[in-house]
Amino acid sequence: MTKSELIDALHARAADQGTELTKKATGEILDAAFDLISNSINDEKRFSYPGFGTFTVKHRKAREGRNPRTGKPIKIPASYNVGFKAAPTLKQLVN
């Protein structure tokens, strides 16, 4: 699903529930929600939404890898990444 498809689906669901929003307003709300989620992950190092899952910041240690082109060893620096653990409800939907 693309961003525009998500906006269309949210707009349609809001209309079905009697809420009058323009697609532009729906997109702005969606952007604001993702900004808040991103800020929460950055500030608190996690974001949890019941029934969906939890996003957490994970630290990856520095390690040695190999250049796939030359095969020579290279040093990969330590970094941070965002991990996601699905809630049991979401896992059941996927199966």
C-alpha positions as CSV (number, residue, x, y, z in Angstrom):
1,M,0.0,0.0,0.0
2,T,1.3,3.4,-0.9
3,K,0.9,6.6,1.0
4,S,-1.8,7.9,-1.4
5,E,-3.7,4.6,-1.1
6,L,-3.5,4.8,2.7
7,I,-4.9,8.4,2.5
8,D,-7.7,7.3,0.2
9,A,-8.6,4.4,2.5
10,L,-8.6,6.7,5.6
11,H,-10.6,9.2,3.8
12,A,-13.2,6.6,2.8
13,R,-13.4,5.2,6.3
14,A,-13.8,8.6,7.8
15,A,-16.6,9.3,5.3
16,D,-18.3,6.0,6.2
17,Q,-18.3,7.1,9.8
18,G,-19.8,10.4,9.1
19,T,-16.6,12.5,9.4
20,E,-16.2,15.1,6.7
21,L,-12.5,15.5,5.9
22,T,-10.8,16.6,2.7
23,K,-8.1,14.3,1.3
24,K,-5.6,17.1,1.9
25,A,-6.7,17.2,5.6
26,T,-6.5,13.5,5.9
27,G,-3.0,13.5,4.5
28,E,-1.9,16.2,6.9
29,I,-3.3,14.2,9.8
30,L,-1.5,11.1,8.6
31,D,1.8,13.1,8.2
32,A,1.3,14.6,11.7
33,A,0.7,11.1,13.2
34,F,3.9,9.7,11.6
35,D,5.9,12.7,12.8
36,L,4.7,12.2,16.3
37,I,5.5,8.5,16.1
38,S,9.0,9.3,14.7
39,N,9.6,11.8,17.5
40,S,8.5,9.3,20.1
41,I,10.9,6.7,18.8
42,N,13.7,9.2,18.7
43,D,13.0,10.7,22.2
44,E,11.8,7.7,24.2
45,K,13.6,5.0,22.1
46,R,10.3,3.2,21.7
47,F,6.7,3.5,20.5
48,S,4.0,1.0,21.3
49,Y,0.5,0.7,19.8
50,P,-1.7,-2.0,21.4
51,G,-2.9,-4.6,19.0
52,F,-0.3,-3.5,16.4
53,G,3.2,-3.7,17.8
54,T,6.2,-2.0,19.3
55,F,8.9,0.0,17.5
56,T,12.2,0.1,19.5
57,V,15.7,1.6,18.8
58,K,18.3,-1.1,18.6
59,H,22.0,-0.6,18.8
60,R,24.2,-2.6,16.4
61,K,27.8,-3.1,17.5
62,A,30.7,-2.3,15.2
63,R,31.7,-5.4,13.3
64,E,33.9,-6.6,10.5
65,G,32.4,-7.4,7.1
66,R,33.6,-8.1,3.6
67,N,33.5,-6.0,0.5
68,P,31.3,-8.1,-1.8
69,R,33.2,-6.9,-4.9
70,T,36.8,-7.4,-3.7
71,G,36.3,-9.8,-0.8
72,K,38.6,-7.6,1.4
73,P,37.6,-7.2,5.1
74,I,36.1,-3.8,6.0
75,K,35.1,-2.3,9.3
76,I,31.4,-1.6,9.6
77,P,30.8,1.1,12.3
78,A,28.3,0.9,15.1
79,S,24.9,2.2,14.3
80,Y,21.3,2.5,15.5
81,N,18.3,1.0,13.8
82,V,14.6,0.8,14.4
83,G,13.2,-2.7,15.1
84,F,9.6,-3.8,15.1
85,K,7.9,-6.5,17.1
86,A,4.4,-7.3,16.1
87,A,1.6,-7.7,18.7
88,P,0.0,-11.1,18.9
89,T,-3.2,-9.7,17.4
90,L,-1.3,-8.6,14.3
91,K,0.6,-11.9,14.1
92,Q,-2.7,-13.8,14.0
93,L,-4.0,-11.6,11.2
94,V,-1.0,-12.3,9.1
95,N,-1.1,-16.1,9.5
